[in-house]
Amino acid sequence: MYKRNSCGFAAGLLIAGIGLGCRSGPLETVRAATYPADFHYITKQEIRTTMGGLASEVYALDQIMLRESGVQQDDQARVIEILSRMRNLAKQLKRQEQSNHPRIQAHAPRLQRDIDRALANARRAPPNYYYTGLVTSTCTYCHAQPVLE
């Protein structure tokens, strides 16, 4: 009887240890041992931080692009600045290795491509903001899909 309970207790500890190892913090070594080297475990905190940053930048872009007076000549530097920050945030999502978030892995390259295209066109003289408007659509494209869990 004691043998059975101790096996259940040990199994419970093992499962809890593996579950905690999947979280960021002091048990990241467990995660390193349980996932292959070419696998990137994206934590909820990483997603919140990166997606929150992207959302803030899209909002800032929309404030410029949707003004009744239109985009002004002096807005070009601000648009380039915003798109550059978005590019850096998107790079955090776009990784070559496998991930625990297949949707991010599938759509991050498209987001990166669209931001790069918008940035290149915003730097032109005169700037072309067509692709800048499409960046928001890229967000909608991914976030409008049903959640895959």
N, C-alpha and C positions, 0 to 999 in steps of 0.2 A: 504494500500500500504506500509506504513512504517512497519507494522507488518510482512508482507511477507519478506521484505528485512532484517529485524532484525533477523528473524528466519534463513534465509540463511547465514547471517553473523555469527550467533552463531554456526550453524552447521559447517561452514568453520573453525572457531576457534577450535571447538572440534576436527575435523579431523586433523588439523595442530598440535594440542597439542598431539594427539595420535601418529601421525607420528614422531614428534620430540621426544616423549617419548621412541620410539624404538631405538633411537641413544644413544650412551654413552654420558655422560655429566651430567649437572645439572638436567635434567628431567628424570633421571633413576627411580625416585620414581613413575612416571607415568607408566613406564614399569613394575615395581614391582606390581602395582595395576591392570594392564591389562593382565598379564600372570600368570598362576598358579605357586605355589611355587616350584613344581618339574620340572619347565621348565627353561632351561638355554638359554638365548638369547646370541648368539655369534655375536659380532660386527665385522664389516669389518676390523677394526684395529687389533682385536685379530687374525683373520684369516691371515691377511698380516704378522703380526709379527711371528706367529707360523709357518706358511708355509714357510715364508722367511728364518727362522732359520733352518727348516728342509732341505730346498733346499741348504743352505750353507754347512750344515753338510754332505749331500749326495755328494756334489761336493768335499769336503775334503776327504771323503771316496774313491771316484772314483780316486782322484789324487794318493792315496796310492795303491789301488787295481789294477789299470790299468797301472802301470809303467812297462816298458819293462823288467826291472830287477826283477819284481815280488815283492811280499811282503817280507820284510826282518824281521829278528828276532826282531830287535829293534823297529819295527812298531807296535808290539802288544799293548804296552801301549797307543800309539796314537789312534789306532783303538778302544780300550776300552773307552778311553776318549770321542771320537766322538760319539760312540754308546750310552754312558751314557747321553750325552747332548741331543741326539735324543730321548732317552727314556723319559727324563723330558719334552721335548716339546710335545711328543705324549700324555703324560698324561694329558696335558691341553686340548687336543681334545677329549679324551676318558672320557666321563661322563656317569653316570647312568641315569640321567634325560633326558627328551625330549629336543629337540633343534630346532631352526629355520633352521638348515642345515641338512636335512635328509641324504644326501650323506656322510657327515662327521660322523654323528651318526652311519651310517651303516658300514663304512669302518675303523673307528678309532680303534676298537678292533683288527682287523686283523693287522693293522700297529703296534700296541702295541705288539701283540703276536710275530710278525716277528722280531721286534727290540729286544725283550727279548730273543728270541731264538738265534739271532746273537750275542748278548752280552754274553750269557752263553757259546757259542761255541768259541768265541774269547778269553775267559778267560781260556780255557782248556790248558793243556800242553801236547803236542804241540797244538797251536791254530788251529781251523778249521774255515776258512773264507767263507765256502760255503754259509752259511745263511747271512753273511754280504752282499754278492753279491745280494741276493734275496731282501734285503731291498729296493734297487733301483727299483726292479720289482714291489714291493708293491706300490710304488709311481706311477709308470706307469699304473698299474692296475686301480687305481682310476681316475687318470687324463686323461687317454686315452678314458674314457667313455664320451658320449655326455652330455652336460650340462643340468641339470634339473632345471628349474626355476619356 
